[in-house]
Every structure is written in structure tokens, then in C-alpha cells.
Amino acid sequence: MRVLRSTITTAGILSVLGAFSLFSGPTAQAEGTFDAQQTVALPTELREYHNINPAIKMAAAYGDRSKGSHGSFGQFPPNFETPAHIHSGAYHGVVIKGVMTNPFKGEANPPSLAPGSYWYVPAGSEHTTACISDVPCEFYFYADSAFDFTPVE
């Protein structure tokens, strides 16, 4: 997949997400399972968010983020930034709501990421992820490996 270099429309987001097997039919699959032969549709109201800490919530779209390949939705509160951290696997993200930023290793002026914006974090890259808007942020991310979070001191 080529790197997206511009903001895309909501229709574009749905096309991109569809390409990653987010939506493909009438029912949601159970967290931790994925059958490429089974159709899936996950309406917003059926997402089951779980707090992974007091500020961050995540909901599965497909796969099990603790074990391997997955697609997940995330929510950050307004004006929230994670501590500097790394992940052992790479991931891709798309902003759905709010304005986010993803400063890499102390980057002073990272770009603002409005809805439809895309970002990518290579494995082992020190960064923070932030919701810089006065409204909560929502995003979708996917990875080929399990999700982890290792703070950088």
C-alpha cells in the first residue's frame, strides 16, 4: 500500500477501511476471531469499548490485539497526550473524529491530523499520540502484530 499524503474524505476513509477487511457483511465477528470467508459489518452502536487505562478506550473491529493481527477503534479524551512510548510492531492509523497529532521522538511541530488523516508508526519508533482538539478523538488502527505499549523514560 502506498503512503497516503493528503487528507481524504469520509467516503475515502470508508474505502480505505473496507480494503482492510473492516466491513464486509451482515454481522460482527467475535473479538479474537477472524474468518476471511465470513462477511462482517460492525455498526458504530455495536462497538464494545474497554478502558485500557483511565483515559484510553479501545474496541475490536477484528482479531485480538493482544495476540496478533488486528483492527481496533480507539478513543482519547479531549486535549490528551500519551507519554512517550514505543511499540514492538508497526501500526497504521486513521483519524475518525477530533484532531490528533503523533509527534516522533520530541518532534516540535508535528502535523495536525483532522478526520480522514492517516499516520504510520514503524516498530520501535519513539512517539506520543495526542488528541489536540476540544472534543474527544476517535481513530481506527490496524497492525499485523499484537499491540503493546512500552513507556520511554
Contacts in CASP RR format, 6 or more apart in sequence:
PFRMAT RR
TARGET T0000
AUTHOR 0000-0000-0000
METHOD contacts of the structure
MODEL  1
MRVLRSTITTAGILSVLGAFSLFSGPTAQAEGTFDAQQTVALPTELREYH
NINPAIKMAAAYGDRSKGSHGSFGQFPPNFETPAHIHSGAYHGVVIKGVM
TNPFKGEANPPSLAPGSYWYVPAGSEHTTACISDVPCEFYFYADSAFDFT
PVE
3 118 0 8 1.000
3 120 0 8 1.000
4 16 0 8 1.000
4 118 0 8 1.000
7 114 0 8 1.000
7 116 0 8 1.000
7 117 0 8 1.000
8 16 0 8 1.000
8 116 0 8 1.000
8 118 0 8 1.000
9 116 0 8 1.000
10 115 0 8 1.000
10 116 0 8 1.000
12 116 0 8 1.000
13 94 0 8 1.000
13 96 0 8 1.000
13 115 0 8 1.000
13 116 0 8 1.000
14 23 0 8 1.000
16 94 0 8 1.000
16 118 0 8 1.000
17 23 0 8 1.000
17 94 0 8 1.000
17 140 0 8 1.000
18 24 0 8 1.000
20 71 0 8 1.000
20 142 0 8 1.000
21 34 0 8 1.000
21 36 0 8 1.000
21 40 0 8 1.000
21 62 0 8 1.000
22 40 0 8 1.000
22 42 0 8 1.000
22 61 0 8 1.000
22 62 0 8 1.000
22 71 0 8 1.000
22 140 0 8 1.000
23 40 0 8 1.000
23 41 0 8 1.000
23 42 0 8 1.000
24 39 0 8 1.000
24 40 0 8 1.000
24 41 0 8 1.000
25 39 0 8 1.000
25 40 0 8 1.000
25 41 0 8 1.000
26 39 0 8 1.000
26 40 0 8 1.000
26 41 0 8 1.000
27 38 0 8 1.000
27 39 0 8 1.000
27 40 0 8 1.000
27 41 0 8 1.000
28 40 0 8 1.000
28 41 0 8 1.000
28 42 0 8 1.000
28 46 0 8 1.000
29 35 0 8 1.000
29 38 0 8 1.000
29 40 0 8 1.000
29 62 0 8 1.000
29 63 0 8 1.000
31 48 0 8 1.000
31 60 0 8 1.000
31 63 0 8 1.000
31 64 0 8 1.000
32 60 0 8 1.000
32 62 0 8 1.000
32 63 0 8 1.000
32 64 0 8 1.000
32 67 0 8 1.000
32 70 0 8 1.000
33 63 0 8 1.000
33 64 0 8 1.000
34 62 0 8 1.000
34 63 0 8 1.000
34 69 0 8 1.000
40 62 0 8 1.000
42 61 0 8 1.000
47 59 0 8 1.000
47 73 0 8 1.000
48 59 0 8 1.000
48 60 0 8 1.000
49 57 0 8 1.000
49 58 0 8 1.000
49 59 0 8 1.000
49 73 0 8 1.000
49 74 0 8 1.000
49 75 0 8 1.000
50 57 0 8 1.000
50 58 0 8 1.000
50 59 0 8 1.000
51 57 0 8 1.000
52 58 0 8 1.000
55 76 0 8 1.000
55 77 0 8 1.000
55 80 0 8 1.000
56 74 0 8 1.000
56 75 0 8 1.000
56 76 0 8 1.000
56 82 0 8 1.000
57 74 0 8 1.000
57 75 0 8 1.000
58 65 0 8 1.000
58 72 0 8 1.000
58 73 0 8 1.000
58 74 0 8 1.000
58 75 0 8 1.000
59 72 0 8 1.000
59 73 0 8 1.000
59 74 0 8 1.000
60 70 0 8 1.000
60 71 0 8 1.000
60 72 0 8 1.000
60 73 0 8 1.000
61 70 0 8 1.000
61 71 0 8 1.000
61 72 0 8 1.000
61 73 0 8 1.000
61 140 0 8 1.000
61 142 0 8 1.000
62 70 0 8 1.000
62 71 0 8 1.000
63 69 0 8 1.000
63 70 0 8 1.000
63 71 0 8 1.000
64 70 0 8 1.000
65 71 0 8 1.000
65 72 0 8 1.000
65 143 0 8 1.000
65 146 0 8 1.000
65 147 0 8 1.000
66 146 0 8 1.000
66 147 0 8 1.000
67 146 0 8 1.000
68 143 0 8 1.000
68 144 0 8 1.000
68 145 0 8 1.000
68 146 0 8 1.000
69 142 0 8 1.000
69 143 0 8 1.000
69 144 0 8 1.000
69 145 0 8 1.000
70 142 0 8 1.000
70 143 0 8 1.000
70 146 0 8 1.000
70 147 0 8 1.000
71 140 0 8 1.000
71 141 0 8 1.000
71 142 0 8 1.000
71 143 0 8 1.000
72 140 0 8 1.000
72 141 0 8 1.000
72 142 0 8 1.000
72 147 0 8 1.000
73 96 0 8 1.000
73 138 0 8 1.000
73 139 0 8 1.000
73 140 0 8 1.000
74 138 0 8 1.000
74 139 0 8 1.000
74 140 0 8 1.000
74 141 0 8 1.000
75 136 0 8 1.000
75 137 0 8 1.000
75 138 0 8 1.000
76 100 0 8 1.000
76 129 0 8 1.000
76 130 0 8 1.000
76 131 0 8 1.000
76 136 0 8 1.000
76 137 0 8 1.000
76 139 0 8 1.000
77 131 0 8 1.000
77 136 0 8 1.000
78 131 0 8 1.000
78 133 0 8 1.000
78 134 0 8 1.000
78 135 0 8 1.000
78 136 0 8 1.000
78 137 0 8 1.000
79 131 0 8 1.000
79 132 0 8 1.000
79 133 0 8 1.000
79 134 0 8 1.000
80 130 0 8 1.000
80 131 0 8 1.000
80 137 0 8 1.000
81 128 0 8 1.000
81 129 0 8 1.000
81 130 0 8 1.000
81 131 0 8 1.000
81 132 0 8 1.000
82 128 0 8 1.000
82 129 0 8 1.000
82 130 0 8 1.000
82 149 0 8 1.000
83 128 0 8 1.000
83 151 0 8 1.000
83 152 0 8 1.000
84 105 0 8 1.000
84 106 0 8 1.000
84 126 0 8 1.000
84 127 0 8 1.000
84 128 0 8 1.000
84 151 0 8 1.000
84 152 0 8 1.000
85 126 0 8 1.000
85 127 0 8 1.000
85 128 0 8 1.000
85 149 0 8 1.000
85 150 0 8 1.000
85 151 0 8 1.000
85 152 0 8 1.000
86 124 0 8 1.000
86 125 0 8 1.000
86 126 0 8 1.000
86 127 0 8 1.000
86 150 0 8 1.000
86 152 0 8 1.000
87 121 0 8 1.000
87 123 0 8 1.000
87 124 0 8 1.000
87 125 0 8 1.000
87 143 0 8 1.000
87 147 0 8 1.000
87 148 0 8 1.000
87 149 0 8 1.000
87 150 0 8 1.000
88 123 0 8 1.000
88 124 0 8 1.000
88 145 0 8 1.000
88 146 0 8 1.000
88 148 0 8 1.000
88 150 0 8 1.000
89 123 0 8 1.000
89 124 0 8 1.000
89 143 0 8 1.000
89 144 0 8 1.000
89 145 0 8 1.000
89 146 0 8 1.000
89 148 0 8 1.000
90 120 0 8 1.000
90 121 0 8 1.000
90 122 0 8 1.000
90 123 0 8 1.000
90 143 0 8 1.000
90 144 0 8 1.000
90 145 0 8 1.000
91 120 0 8 1.000
91 121 0 8 1.000
91 141 0 8 1.000
91 142 0 8 1.000
91 143 0 8 1.000
91 147 0 8 1.000
92 118 0 8 1.000
92 119 0 8 1.000
92 120 0 8 1.000
92 141 0 8 1.000
92 142 0 8 1.000
92 143 0 8 1.000
93 118 0 8 1.000
93 119 0 8 1.000
93 120 0 8 1.000
93 139 0 8 1.000
93 140 0 8 1.000
93 141 0 8 1.000
93 142 0 8 1.000
94 116 0 8 1.000
94 117 0 8 1.000
94 118 0 8 1.000
94 139 0 8 1.000
94 140 0 8 1.000
94 141 0 8 1.000
95 113 0 8 1.000
95 114 0 8 1.000
95 115 0 8 1.000
95 116 0 8 1.000
95 117 0 8 1.000
95 118 0 8 1.000
95 137 0 8 1.000
95 138 0 8 1.000
95 139 0 8 1.000
96 115 0 8 1.000
96 116 0 8 1.000
96 138 0 8 1.000
96 139 0 8 1.000
96 140 0 8 1.000
97 115 0 8 1.000
97 135 0 8 1.000
97 136 0 8 1.000
97 137 0 8 1.000
97 138 0 8 1.000
98 114 0 8 1.000
98 115 0 8 1.000
98 131 0 8 1.000
98 133 0 8 1.000
98 135 0 8 1.000
98 136 0 8 1.000
98 137 0 8 1.000
98 138 0 8 1.000
99 112 0 8 1.000
99 113 0 8 1.000
99 114 0 8 1.000
99 131 0 8 1.000
99 132 0 8 1.000
99 133 0 8 1.000
99 137 0 8 1.000
100 112 0 8 1.000
100 113 0 8 1.000
100 117 0 8 1.000
100 119 0 8 1.000
100 129 0 8 1.000
100 130 0 8 1.000
100 131 0 8 1.000
100 132 0 8 1.000
100 133 0 8 1.000
100 137 0 8 1.000
100 139 0 8 1.000
101 110 0 8 1.000
101 111 0 8 1.000
101 112 0 8 1.000
101 113 0 8 1.000
101 129 0 8 1.000
101 130 0 8 1.000
101 132 0 8 1.000
102 110 0 8 1.000
102 113 0 8 1.000
102 119 0 8 1.000
102 121 0 8 1.000
102 127 0 8 1.000
102 128 0 8 1.000
102 129 0 8 1.000
102 130 0 8 1.000
103 110 0 8 1.000
103 127 0 8 1.000
103 128 0 8 1.000
103 130 0 8 1.000
104 110 0 8 1.000
104 125 0 8 1.000
104 126 0 8 1.000
104 127 0 8 1.000
105 125 0 8 1.000
105 126 0 8 1.000
105 127 0 8 1.000
106 126 0 8 1.000
106 128 0 8 1.000
111 117 0 8 1.000
112 132 0 8 1.000
113 119 0 8 1.000
121 127 0 8 1.000
123 145 0 8 1.000
126 152 0 8 1.000
131 137 0 8 1.000
END
